[in-house]
């Protein structure tokens, strides 16, 4: 697998969105690849969560990094998380 680089935006926002670098890298390795805007790629990975997030209980967390794929690396430009 290509190395994964994180944009400054992602580094600043990753904890706010309830995820971490390890989960993002796992999503890129194991997640379902889907097209995203402007030629980018999203990777969706559902993870068992079974915890509270912002005062509510959720069984599953979906981590979805949006990636610009370069010839020799993945550059994560943002990360979305969904709880259900």
PDB file of N, CA, C and O in Angstrom:
ATOM      1  N   UNK A   1       0.839  -1.189   0.000  1.00  0.00           N
ATOM      2  CA  UNK A   1       0.000   0.000   0.000  1.00  0.00           C
ATOM      3  C   UNK A   1       0.881   1.248   0.000  1.00  0.00           C
ATOM      4  O   UNK A   1       1.966   1.272   0.581  1.00  0.00           O
ATOM      5  N   UNK A   2       0.383   2.269  -0.663  1.00  0.00           N
ATOM      6  CA  UNK A   2       1.094   3.546  -0.699  1.00  0.00           C
ATOM      7  C   UNK A   2       1.112   4.168   0.696  1.00  0.00           C
ATOM      8  O   UNK A   2       0.199   3.925   1.485  1.00  0.00           O
ATOM      9  N   UNK A   3       2.129   4.963   1.015  1.00  0.00           N
ATOM     10  CA  UNK A   3       2.124   5.667   2.298  1.00  0.00           C
ATOM     11  C   UNK A   3       0.987   6.690   2.350  1.00  0.00           C
ATOM     12  O   UNK A   3       0.533   7.190   1.321  1.00  0.00           O
ATOM     13  N   UNK A   4       0.541   6.987   3.564  1.00  0.00           N
ATOM     14  CA  UNK A   4      -0.570   7.913   3.788  1.00  0.00           C
ATOM     15  C   UNK A   4      -0.026   9.186   4.430  1.00  0.00           C
ATOM     16  O   UNK A   4       0.658   9.134   5.452  1.00  0.00           O
ATOM     17  N   UNK A   5      -0.337  10.326   3.819  1.00  0.00           N
ATOM     18  CA  UNK A   5       0.031  11.628   4.357  1.00  0.00           C
ATOM     19  C   UNK A   5      -1.243  12.360   4.750  1.00  0.00           C
ATOM     20  O   UNK A   5      -2.282  12.204   4.108  1.00  0.00           O
ATOM     21  N   UNK A   6      -1.157  13.161   5.810  1.00  0.00           N
ATOM     22  CA  UNK A   6      -2.310  13.887   6.329  1.00  0.00           C
ATOM     23  C   UNK A   6      -2.131  15.376   6.083  1.00  0.00           C
ATOM     24  O   UNK A   6      -1.104  15.950   6.447  1.00  0.00           O
ATOM     25  N   UNK A   7      -3.136  16.009   5.460  1.00  0.00           N
ATOM     26  CA  UNK A   7      -3.080  17.461   5.268  1.00  0.00           C
ATOM     27  C   UNK A   7      -3.166  18.153   6.627  1.00  0.00           C
ATOM     28  O   UNK A   7      -3.600  17.558   7.613  1.00  0.00           O
ATOM     29  N   UNK A   8      -2.750  19.402   6.663  1.00  0.00           N
ATOM     30  CA  UNK A   8      -2.810  20.174   7.910  1.00  0.00           C
ATOM     31  C   UNK A   8      -4.247  20.269   8.418  1.00  0.00           C
ATOM     32  O   UNK A   8      -4.477  20.226   9.627  1.00  0.00           O
ATOM     33  N   UNK A   9      -5.203  20.395   7.521  1.00  0.00           N
ATOM     34  CA  UNK A   9      -6.619  20.451   7.899  1.00  0.00           C
ATOM     35  C   UNK A   9      -7.020  19.199   8.680  1.00  0.00           C
ATOM     36  O   UNK A   9      -7.686  19.290   9.711  1.00  0.00           O
ATOM     37  N   UNK A  10      -6.615  18.044   8.188  1.00  0.00           N
ATOM     38  CA  UNK A  10      -6.972  16.782   8.851  1.00  0.00           C
ATOM     39  C   UNK A  10      -6.316  16.706  10.222  1.00  0.00           C
ATOM     40  O   UNK A  10      -6.962  16.314  11.194  1.00  0.00           O
ATOM     41  N   UNK A  11      -5.061  17.069  10.311  1.00  0.00           N
ATOM     42  CA  UNK A  11      -4.344  17.023  11.590  1.00  0.00           C
ATOM     43  C   UNK A  11      -5.071  17.878  12.626  1.00  0.00           C
ATOM     44  O   UNK A  11      -5.169  17.493  13.791  1.00  0.00           O
ATOM     45  N   UNK A  12      -5.578  19.033  12.207  1.00  0.00           N
ATOM     46  CA  UNK A  12      -6.274  19.933  13.126  1.00  0.00           C
ATOM     47  C   UNK A  12      -7.657  19.420  13.514  1.00  0.00           C
ATOM     48  O   UNK A  12      -8.122  19.706  14.618  1.00  0.00           O
ATOM     49  N   UNK A  13      -8.318  18.680  12.648  1.00  0.00           N
ATOM     50  CA  UNK A  13      -9.720  18.312  12.854  1.00  0.00           C
ATOM     51  C   UNK A  13      -9.969  16.864  13.283  1.00  0.00           C
ATOM     52  O   UNK A  13     -11.079  16.543  13.708  1.00  0.00           O
ATOM     53  N   UNK A  14      -8.998  16.009  13.188  1.00  0.00           N
ATOM     54  CA  UNK A  14      -9.219  14.571  13.347  1.00  0.00           C
ATOM     55  C   UNK A  14      -9.855  14.218  14.703  1.00  0.00           C
ATOM     56  O   UNK A  14     -10.791  13.420  14.747  1.00  0.00           O
ATOM     57  N   UNK A  15      -9.372  14.787  15.786  1.00  0.00           N
ATOM     58  CA  UNK A  15      -9.929  14.479  17.109  1.00  0.00           C
ATOM     59  C   UNK A  15     -11.333  15.057  17.265  1.00  0.00           C
ATOM     60  O   UNK A  15     -12.194  14.435  17.887  1.00  0.00           O
ATOM     61  N   UNK A  16     -11.570  16.251  16.701  1.00  0.00           N
ATOM     62  CA  UNK A  16     -12.903  16.858  16.765  1.00  0.00           C
ATOM     63  C   UNK A  16     -13.956  15.955  16.135  1.00  0.00           C
ATOM     64  O   UNK A  16     -15.123  15.986  16.525  1.00  0.00           O
ATOM     65  N   UNK A  17     -13.545  15.164  15.177  1.00  0.00           N
ATOM     66  CA  UNK A  17     -14.477  14.315  14.442  1.00  0.00           C
ATOM     67  C   UNK A  17     -14.565  12.919  15.027  1.00  0.00           C
ATOM     68  O   UNK A  17     -15.266  12.059  14.494  1.00  0.00           O
ATOM     69  N   UNK A  18     -13.852  12.691  16.128  1.00  0.00           N
ATOM     70  CA  UNK A  18     -14.003  11.440  16.857  1.00  0.00           C
ATOM     71  C   UNK A  18     -13.250  10.261  16.287  1.00  0.00           C
ATOM     72  O   UNK A  18     -13.650   9.114  16.485  1.00  0.00           O
ATOM     73  N   UNK A  19     -12.168  10.524  15.585  1.00  0.00           N
ATOM     74  CA  UNK A  19     -11.377   9.426  15.033  1.00  0.00           C
ATOM     75  C   UNK A  19      -9.900   9.698  15.287  1.00  0.00           C
ATOM     76  O   UNK A  19      -9.553  10.628  16.015  1.00  0.00           O
ATOM     77  N   UNK A  20      -9.038   8.894  14.695  1.00  0.00           N
ATOM     78  CA  UNK A  20      -7.597   9.054  14.870  1.00  0.00           C
ATOM     79  C   UNK A  20      -6.879   8.551  13.621  1.00  0.00           C
ATOM     80  O   UNK A  20      -7.501   7.981  12.724  1.00  0.00           O
ATOM     81  N   UNK A  21      -5.591   8.761  13.571  1.00  0.00           N
ATOM     82  CA  UNK A  21      -4.803   8.375  12.389  1.00  0.00           C
ATOM     83  C   UNK A  21      -4.899   6.881  12.098  1.00  0.00           C
ATOM     84  O   UNK A  21      -4.992   6.471  10.941  1.00  0.00           O
ATOM     85  N   UNK A  22      -4.877   6.090  13.135  1.00  0.00           N
ATOM     86  CA  UNK A  22      -4.925   4.633  12.959  1.00  0.00           C
ATOM     87  C   UNK A  22      -6.219   4.196  12.270  1.00  0.00           C
ATOM     88  O   UNK A  22      -6.187   3.381  11.348  1.00  0.00           O
ATOM     89  N   UNK A  23      -7.353   4.736  12.715  1.00  0.00           N
ATOM     90  CA  UNK A  23      -8.633   4.386  12.093  1.00  0.00           C
ATOM     91  C   UNK A  23      -8.713   4.881  10.651  1.00  0.00           C
ATOM     92  O   UNK A  23      -9.277   4.205   9.789  1.00  0.00           O
ATOM     93  N   UNK A  24      -8.159   6.040  10.394  1.00  0.00           N
ATOM     94  CA  UNK A  24      -8.166   6.584   9.034  1.00  0.00           C
ATOM     95  C   UNK A  24      -7.337   5.690   8.108  1.00  0.00           C
ATOM     96  O   UNK A  24      -7.768   5.370   7.000  1.00  0.00           O
ATOM     97  N   UNK A  25      -6.164   5.296   8.560  1.00  0.00           N
ATOM     98  CA  UNK A  25      -5.322   4.414   7.751  1.00  0.00           C
ATOM     99  C   UNK A  25      -5.993   3.060   7.535  1.00  0.00           C
ATOM    100  O   UNK A  25      -5.897   2.484   6.451  1.00  0.00           O
ATOM    101  N   UNK A  26      -6.673   2.552   8.564  1.00  0.00           N
ATOM    102  CA  UNK A  26      -7.407   1.292   8.422  1.00  0.00           C
ATOM    103  C   UNK A  26      -8.524   1.430   7.382  1.00  0.00           C
ATOM    104  O   UNK A  26      -8.750   0.519   6.586  1.00  0.00           O
ATOM    105  N   UNK A  27      -9.216   2.565   7.392  1.00  0.00           N
ATOM    106  CA  UNK A  27     -10.283   2.796   6.408  1.00  0.00           C
ATOM    107  C   UNK A  27      -9.717   2.786   4.988  1.00  0.00           C
ATOM    108  O   UNK A  27     -10.349   2.260   4.071  1.00  0.00           O
ATOM    109  N   UNK A  28      -8.543   3.357   4.807  1.00  0.00           N
ATOM    110  CA  UNK A  28      -7.929   3.370   3.476  1.00  0.00           C
ATOM    111  C   UNK A  28      -7.508   1.957   3.074  1.00  0.00           C
ATOM    112  O   UNK A  28      -7.654   1.579   1.912  1.00  0.00           O
ATOM    113  N   UNK A  29      -6.998   1.187   4.005  1.00  0.00           N
ATOM    114  CA  UNK A  29      -6.563  -0.187   3.705  1.00  0.00           C
ATOM    115  C   UNK A  29      -7.725  -1.135   3.461  1.00  0.00           C
ATOM    116  O   UNK A  29      -7.685  -1.949   2.538  1.00  0.00           O
ATOM    117  N   UNK A  30      -8.780  -1.029   4.302  1.00  0.00           N
ATOM    118  CA  UNK A  30      -9.834  -2.043   4.301  1.00  0.00           C
ATOM    119  C   UNK A  30     -11.205  -1.550   3.869  1.00  0.00           C
ATOM    120  O   UNK A  30     -12.110  -2.354   3.645  1.00  0.00           O
ATOM    121  N   UNK A  31     -11.371  -0.238   3.750  1.00  0.00           N
ATOM    122  CA  UNK A  31     -12.695   0.320   3.480  1.00  0.00           C
ATOM    123  C   UNK A  31     -13.138   0.171   2.039  1.00  0.00           C
ATOM    124  O   UNK A  31     -12.353  -0.136   1.142  1.00  0.00           O
ATOM    125  N   UNK A  32     -14.430   0.402   1.854  1.00  0.00           N
ATOM    126  CA  UNK A  32     -15.018   0.374   0.512  1.00  0.00           C
ATOM    127  C   UNK A  32     -14.691   1.683  -0.197  1.00  0.00           C
ATOM    128  O   UNK A  32     -14.960   2.763   0.330  1.00  0.00           O
ATOM    129  N   UNK A  33     -14.121   1.591  -1.369  1.00  0.00           N
ATOM    130  CA  UNK A  33     -13.717   2.757  -2.140  1.00  0.00           C
ATOM    131  C   UNK A  33     -14.900   3.275  -2.945  1.00  0.00           C
ATOM    132  O   UNK A  33     -15.567   2.514  -3.647  1.00  0.00           O
ATOM    133  N   UNK A  34     -15.156   4.585  -2.837  1.00  0.00           N
ATOM    134  CA  UNK A  34     -16.243   5.216  -3.587  1.00  0.00           C
ATOM    135  C   UNK A  34     -15.747   6.548  -4.156  1.00  0.00           C
ATOM    136  O   UNK A  34     -14.890   7.198  -3.556  1.00  0.00           O
ATOM    137  N   UNK A  35     -16.281   6.956  -5.312  1.00  0.00           N
ATOM    138  CA  UNK A  35     -15.867   8.239  -5.891  1.00  0.00           C
ATOM    139  C   UNK A  35     -16.312   9.408  -5.007  1.00  0.00           C
ATOM    140  O   UNK A  35     -17.372   9.362  -4.382  1.00  0.00           O
ATOM    141  N   UNK A  36     -15.496  10.437  -4.969  1.00  0.00           N
ATOM    142  CA  UNK A  36     -15.821  11.669  -4.248  1.00  0.00           C
ATOM    143  C   UNK A  36     -15.700  12.834  -5.234  1.00  0.00           C
ATOM    144  O   UNK A  36     -15.327  12.637  -6.390  1.00  0.00           O
ATOM    145  N   UNK A  37     -16.011  14.025  -4.781  1.00  0.00           N
ATOM    146  CA  UNK A  37     -15.973  15.210  -5.645  1.00  0.00           C
ATOM    147  C   UNK A  37     -14.558  15.516  -6.118  1.00  0.00           C
ATOM    148  O   UNK A  37     -13.568  15.138  -5.491  1.00  0.00           O
ATOM    149  N   UNK A  38     -14.502  16.212  -7.244  1.00  0.00           N
ATOM    150  CA  UNK A  38     -13.257  16.763  -7.789  1.00  0.00           C
ATOM    151  C   UNK A  38     -12.179  15.706  -8.011  1.00  0.00           C
ATOM    152  O   UNK A  38     -10.993  15.978  -7.828  1.00  0.00           O
ATOM    153  N   UNK A  39     -12.591  14.498  -8.408  1.00  0.00           N
ATOM    154  CA  UNK A  39     -11.633  13.449  -8.724  1.00  0.00           C
ATOM    155  C   UNK A  39     -10.991  12.772  -7.532  1.00  0.00           C
ATOM    156  O   UNK A  39     -10.055  11.987  -7.683  1.00  0.00           O
ATOM    157  N   UNK A  40     -11.487  13.071  -6.365  1.00  0.00           N
ATOM    158  CA  UNK A  40     -10.940  12.445  -5.159  1.00  0.00           C
ATOM    159  C   UNK A  40     -11.645  11.115  -4.902  1.00  0.00           C
ATOM    160  O   UNK A  40     -12.629  10.781  -5.562  1.00  0.00           O
ATOM    161  N   UNK A  41     -11.130  10.369  -3.940  1.00  0.00           N
ATOM    162  CA  UNK A  41     -11.680   9.067  -3.583  1.00  0.00           C
ATOM    163  C   UNK A  41     -12.009   9.055  -2.102  1.00  0.00           C
ATOM    164  O   UNK A  41     -11.244   9.566  -1.284  1.00  0.00           O
ATOM    165  N   UNK A  42     -13.148   8.472  -1.759  1.00  0.00           N
ATOM    166  CA  UNK A  42     -13.522   8.269  -0.358  1.00  0.00           C
ATOM    167  C   UNK A  42     -13.404   6.782  -0.047  1.00  0.00           C
ATOM    168  O   UNK A  42     -13.630   5.932  -0.909  1.00  0.00           O
ATOM    169  N   UNK A  43     -13.051   6.488   1.181  1.00  0.00           N
ATOM    170  CA  UNK A  43     -12.989   5.113   1.665  1.00  0.00           C
ATOM    171  C   UNK A  43     -13.901   5.025   2.883  1.00  0.00           C
ATOM    172  O   UNK A  43     -13.710   5.761   3.852  1.00  0.00           O
ATOM    173  N   UNK A  44     -14.891   4.135   2.846  1.00  0.00           N
ATOM    174  CA  UNK A  44     -15.844   4.003   3.954  1.00  0.00           C
ATOM    175  C   UNK A  44     -15.568   2.721   4.717  1.00  0.00           C
ATOM    176  O   UNK A  44     -15.456   1.645   4.131  1.00  0.00           O
ATOM    177  N   UNK A  45     -15.459   2.850   6.037  1.00  0.00           N
ATOM    178  CA  UNK A  45     -15.259   1.678   6.885  1.00  0.00           C
ATOM    179  C   UNK A  45     -16.129   1.811   8.125  1.00  0.00           C
ATOM    180  O   UNK A  45     -16.027   2.789   8.866  1.00  0.00           O
ATOM    181  N   UNK A  46     -16.991   0.812   8.347  1.00  0.00           N
ATOM    182  CA  UNK A  46     -17.808   0.770   9.556  1.00  0.00           C
ATOM    183  C   UNK A  46     -17.045   0.034  10.644  1.00  0.00           C
ATOM    184  O   UNK A  46     -16.513  -1.054  10.421  1.00  0.00           O
ATOM    185  N   UNK A  47     -16.999   0.641  11.823  1.00  0.00           N
ATOM    186  CA  UNK A  47     -16.306   0.067  12.970  1.00  0.00           C
ATOM    187  C   UNK A  47     -17.283  -0.113  14.122  1.00  0.00           C
ATOM    188  O   UNK A  47     -18.169   0.717  14.323  1.00  0.00           O
ATOM    189  N   UNK A  48     -17.125  -1.187  14.872  1.00  0.00           N
ATOM    190  CA  UNK A  48     -17.927  -1.356  16.086  1.00  0.00           C
ATOM    191  C   UNK A  48     -17.524  -0.245  17.044  1.00  0.00           C
ATOM    192  O   UNK A  48     -16.338  -0.025  17.291  1.00  0.00           O
ATOM    193  N   UNK A  49     -18.515   0.451  17.578  1.00  0.00           N
ATOM    194  CA  UNK A  49     -18.250   1.597  18.449  1.00  0.00           C
ATOM    195  C   UNK A  49     -18.763   1.328  19.860  1.00  0.00           C
ATOM    196  O   UNK A  49     -17.978   1.306  20.808  1.00  0.00           O
ATOM    197  N   UNK A  50     -20.055   1.125  20.006  1.00  0.00           N
ATOM    198  CA  UNK A  50     -20.697   0.777  21.279  1.00  0.00           C
ATOM    199  C   UNK A  50     -20.255   1.683  22.432  1.00  0.00           C
ATOM    200  O   UNK A  50     -19.847   1.217  23.495  1.00  0.00           O
ATOM    201  N   UNK A  51     -20.351   2.993  22.183  1.00  0.00           N
ATOM    202  CA  UNK A  51     -19.984   4.000  23.177  1.00  0.00           C
ATOM    203  C   UNK A  51     -20.880   5.222  23.006  1.00  0.00           C
ATOM    204  O   UNK A  51     -21.682   5.311  22.076  1.00  0.00           O
ATOM    205  N   UNK A  52     -20.718   6.155  23.931  1.00  0.00           N
ATOM    206  CA  UNK A  52     -21.391   7.443  23.806  1.00  0.00           C
ATOM    207  C   UNK A  52     -20.513   8.398  23.015  1.00  0.00           C
ATOM    208  O   UNK A  52     -19.291   8.407  23.163  1.00  0.00           O
ATOM    209  N   UNK A  53     -21.149   9.196  22.179  1.00  0.00           N
ATOM    210  CA  UNK A  53     -20.481  10.283  21.461  1.00  0.00           C
ATOM    211  C   UNK A  53     -21.381  11.493  21.575  1.00  0.00           C
ATOM    212  O   UNK A  53     -22.518  11.483  21.103  1.00  0.00           O
ATOM    213  N   UNK A  54     -20.867  12.534  22.202  1.00  0.00           N
ATOM    214  CA  UNK A  54     -21.610  13.776  22.403  1.00  0.00           C
ATOM    215  C   UNK A  54     -22.968  13.527  23.054  1.00  0.00           C
ATOM    216  O   UNK A  54     -23.991  14.064  22.627  1.00  0.00           O
ATOM    217  N   UNK A  55     -22.951  12.699  24.096  1.00  0.00           N
ATOM    218  CA  UNK A  55     -24.137  12.484  24.905  1.00  0.00           C
ATOM    219  C   UNK A  55     -25.125  11.448  24.411  1.00  0.00           C
ATOM    220  O   UNK A  55     -26.185  11.275  25.012  1.00  0.00           O
ATOM    221  N   UNK A  56     -24.800  10.748  23.318  1.00  0.00           N
ATOM    222  CA  UNK A  56     -25.698   9.723  22.775  1.00  0.00           C
ATOM    223  C   UNK A  56     -24.945   8.437  22.519  1.00  0.00           C
ATOM    224  O   UNK A  56     -23.769   8.456  22.156  1.00  0.00           O
ATOM    225  N   UNK A  57     -25.624   7.321  22.708  1.00  0.00           N
ATOM    226  CA  UNK A  57     -25.017   6.009  22.489  1.00  0.00           C
ATOM    227  C   UNK A  57     -25.133   5.608  21.014  1.00  0.00           C
ATOM    228  O   UNK A  57     -26.183   5.777  20.395  1.00  0.00           O
ATOM    229  N   UNK A  58     -24.046   5.080  20.469  1.00  0.00           N
ATOM    230  CA  UNK A  58     -24.019   4.586  19.090  1.00  0.00           C
ATOM    231  C   UNK A  58     -23.316   3.236  19.045  1.00  0.00           C
ATOM    232  O   UNK A  58     -22.308   3.032  19.722  1.00  0.00           O
ATOM    233  N   UNK A  59     -23.836   2.340  18.265  1.00  0.00           N
ATOM    234  CA  UNK A  59     -23.234   1.022  18.112  1.00  0.00           C
ATOM    235  C   UNK A  59     -22.160   0.975  17.046  1.00  0.00           C
ATOM    236  O   UNK A  59     -21.247   0.151  17.114  1.00  0.00           O
ATOM    237  N   UNK A  60     -22.263   1.862  16.050  1.00  0.00           N
ATOM    238  CA  UNK A  60     -21.351   1.827  14.907  1.00  0.00           C
ATOM    239  C   UNK A  60     -20.832   3.225  14.605  1.00  0.00           C
ATOM    240  O   UNK A  60     -21.554   4.216  14.712  1.00  0.00           O
ATOM    241  N   UNK A  61     -19.567   3.275  14.228  1.00  0.00           N
ATOM    242  CA  UNK A  61     -18.957   4.517  13.747  1.00  0.00           C
ATOM    243  C   UNK A  61     -18.435   4.243  12.342  1.00  0.00           C
ATOM    244  O   UNK A  61     -17.731   3.258  12.117  1.00  0.00           O
ATOM    245  N   UNK A  62     -18.778   5.113  11.401  1.00  0.00           N
ATOM    246  CA  UNK A  62     -18.238   5.002  10.049  1.00  0.00           C
ATOM    247  C   UNK A  62     -17.174   6.082   9.869  1.00  0.00           C
ATOM    248  O   UNK A  62     -17.437   7.272  10.042  1.00  0.00           O
ATOM    249  N   UNK A  63     -15.978   5.643   9.522  1.00  0.00           N
ATOM    250  CA  UNK A  63     -14.870   6.558   9.251  1.00  0.00           C
ATOM    251  C   UNK A  63     -14.734   6.664   7.735  1.00  0.00           C
ATOM    252  O   UNK A  63     -14.640   5.652   7.040  1.00  0.00           O
ATOM    253  N   UNK A  64     -14.723   7.906   7.227  1.00  0.00           N
ATOM    254  CA  UNK A  64     -14.663   8.100   5.781  1.00  0.00           C
ATOM    255  C   UNK A  64     -13.635   9.179   5.416  1.00  0.00           C
ATOM    256  O   UNK A  64     -13.976  10.359   5.331  1.00  0.00           O
ATOM    257  N   UNK A  65     -12.382   8.774   5.202  1.00  0.00           N
ATOM    258  CA  UNK A  65     -11.399   9.739   4.720  1.00  0.00           C
ATOM    259  C   UNK A  65     -11.627  10.058   3.243  1.00  0.00           C
ATOM    260  O   UNK A  65     -11.978   9.183   2.452  1.00  0.00           O
ATOM    261  N   UNK A  66     -11.423  11.314   2.894  1.00  0.00           N
ATOM    262  CA  UNK A  66     -11.461  11.759   1.505  1.00  0.00           C
ATOM    263  C   UNK A  66     -10.002  11.962   1.092  1.00  0.00           C
ATOM    264  O   UNK A  66      -9.252  12.696   1.736  1.00  0.00           O
ATOM    265  N   UNK A  67      -9.626  11.296   0.008  1.00  0.00           N
ATOM    266  CA  UNK A  67      -8.215  11.167  -0.333  1.00  0.00           C
ATOM    267  C   UNK A  67      -7.945  11.660  -1.749  1.00  0.00           C
ATOM    268  O   UNK A  67      -8.719  11.412  -2.673  1.00  0.00           O
ATOM    269  N   UNK A  68      -6.842  12.355  -1.893  1.00  0.00           N
ATOM    270  CA  UNK A  68      -6.299  12.676  -3.208  1.00  0.00           C
ATOM    271  C   UNK A  68      -5.192  11.656  -3.462  1.00  0.00           C
ATOM    272  O   UNK A  68      -4.178  11.638  -2.765  1.00  0.00           O
ATOM    273  N   UNK A  69      -5.399  10.812  -4.466  1.00  0.00           N
ATOM    274  CA  UNK A  69      -4.419   9.758  -4.728  1.00  0.00           C
ATOM    275  C   UNK A  69      -3.348  10.270  -5.682  1.00  0.00           C
ATOM    276  O   UNK A  69      -3.637  10.698  -6.800  1.00  0.00           O
ATOM    277  N   UNK A  70      -2.125  10.217  -5.221  1.00  0.00           N
ATOM    278  CA  UNK A  70      -0.966  10.595  -6.037  1.00  0.00           C
ATOM    279  C   UNK A  70      -0.289   9.316  -6.520  1.00  0.00           C
ATOM    280  O   UNK A  70      -0.627   8.218  -6.077  1.00  0.00           O
ATOM    281  N   UNK A  71       0.654   9.466  -7.416  1.00  0.00           N
ATOM    282  CA  UNK A  71       1.341   8.297  -7.963  1.00  0.00           C
ATOM    283  C   UNK A  71       2.004   7.461  -6.872  1.00  0.00           C
ATOM    284  O   UNK A  71       2.000   6.231  -6.937  1.00  0.00           O
ATOM    285  N   UNK A  72       2.576   8.134  -5.864  1.00  0.00           N
ATOM    286  CA  UNK A  72       3.367   7.433  -4.858  1.00  0.00           C
ATOM    287  C   UNK A  72       2.817   7.518  -3.436  1.00  0.00           C
ATOM    288  O   UNK A  72       3.461   7.036  -2.504  1.00  0.00           O
ATOM    289  N   UNK A  73       1.632   8.124  -3.247  1.00  0.00           N
ATOM    290  CA  UNK A  73       1.100   8.273  -1.883  1.00  0.00           C
ATOM    291  C   UNK A  73      -0.381   8.644  -1.927  1.00  0.00           C
ATOM    292  O   UNK A  73      -0.915   9.064  -2.953  1.00  0.00           O
ATOM    293  N   UNK A  74      -1.021   8.471  -0.768  1.00  0.00           N
ATOM    294  CA  UNK A  74      -2.374   8.971  -0.547  1.00  0.00           C
ATOM    295  C   UNK A  74      -2.257  10.217   0.317  1.00  0.00           C
ATOM    296  O   UNK A  74      -1.532  10.216   1.312  1.00  0.00           O
ATOM    297  N   UNK A  75      -2.962  11.279  -0.054  1.00  0.00           N
ATOM    298  CA  UNK A  75      -3.003  12.486   0.763  1.00  0.00           C
ATOM    299  C   UNK A  75      -4.430  12.635   1.272  1.00  0.00           C
ATOM    300  O   UNK A  75      -5.359  12.840   0.490  1.00  0.00           O
ATOM    301  N   UNK A  76      -4.598  12.532   2.582  1.00  0.00           N
ATOM    302  CA  UNK A  76      -5.919  12.662   3.191  1.00  0.00           C
ATOM    303  C   UNK A  76      -6.217  14.150   3.321  1.00  0.00           C
ATOM    304  O   UNK A  76      -5.503  14.877   4.012  1.00  0.00           O
ATOM    305  N   UNK A  77      -7.288  14.601   2.645  1.00  0.00           N
ATOM    306  CA  UNK A  77      -7.616  16.029   2.648  1.00  0.00           C
ATOM    307  C   UNK A  77      -8.681  16.377   3.683  1.00  0.00           C
ATOM    308  O   UNK A  77      -8.727  17.510   4.162  1.00  0.00           O
ATOM    309  N   UNK A  78      -9.531  15.426   4.032  1.00  0.00           N
ATOM    310  CA  UNK A  78     -10.480  15.605   5.128  1.00  0.00           C
ATOM    311  C   UNK A  78     -10.973  14.233   5.568  1.00  0.00           C
ATOM    312  O   UNK A  78     -10.796  13.235   4.870  1.00  0.00           O
ATOM    313  N   UNK A  79     -11.591  14.210   6.732  1.00  0.00           N
ATOM    314  CA  UNK A  79     -12.156  12.965   7.265  1.00  0.00           C
ATOM    315  C   UNK A  79     -13.543  13.268   7.809  1.00  0.00           C
ATOM    316  O   UNK A  79     -13.738  14.231   8.551  1.00  0.00           O
ATOM    317  N   UNK A  80     -14.495  12.438   7.433  1.00  0.00           N
ATOM    318  CA  UNK A  80     -15.852  12.533   7.966  1.00  0.00           C
ATOM    319  C   UNK A  80     -16.102  11.315   8.842  1.00  0.00           C
ATOM    320  O   UNK A  80     -15.602  10.225   8.563  1.00  0.00           O
ATOM    321  N   UNK A  81     -16.871  11.504   9.894  1.00  0.00           N
ATOM    322  CA  UNK A  81     -17.292  10.368  10.718  1.00  0.00           C
ATOM    323  C   UNK A  81     -18.800  10.439  10.882  1.00  0.00           C
ATOM    324  O   UNK A  81     -19.379  11.512  11.047  1.00  0.00           O
ATOM    325  N   UNK A  82     -19.414   9.276  10.833  1.00  0.00           N
ATOM    326  CA  UNK A  82     -20.859   9.152  10.997  1.00  0.00           C
ATOM    327  C   UNK A  82     -21.110   8.123  12.085  1.00  0.00           C
ATOM    328  O   UNK A  82     -20.423   7.105  12.165  1.00  0.00           O
ATOM    329  N   UNK A  83     -22.090   8.397  12.910  1.00  0.00           N
ATOM    330  CA  UNK A  83     -22.422   7.509  14.021  1.00  0.00           C
ATOM    331  C   UNK A  83     -23.851   7.027  13.850  1.00  0.00           C
ATOM    332  O   UNK A  83     -24.752   7.815  13.562  1.00  0.00           O
ATOM    333  N   UNK A  84     -24.054   5.722  14.028  1.00  0.00           N
ATOM    334  CA  UNK A  84     -25.404   5.171  13.951  1.00  0.00           C
ATOM    335  C   UNK A  84     -25.479   3.890  14.737  1.00  0.00           C
ATOM    336  O   UNK A  84     -26.538   3.265  14.798  1.00  0.00           O
TER     337      UNK A  84
END
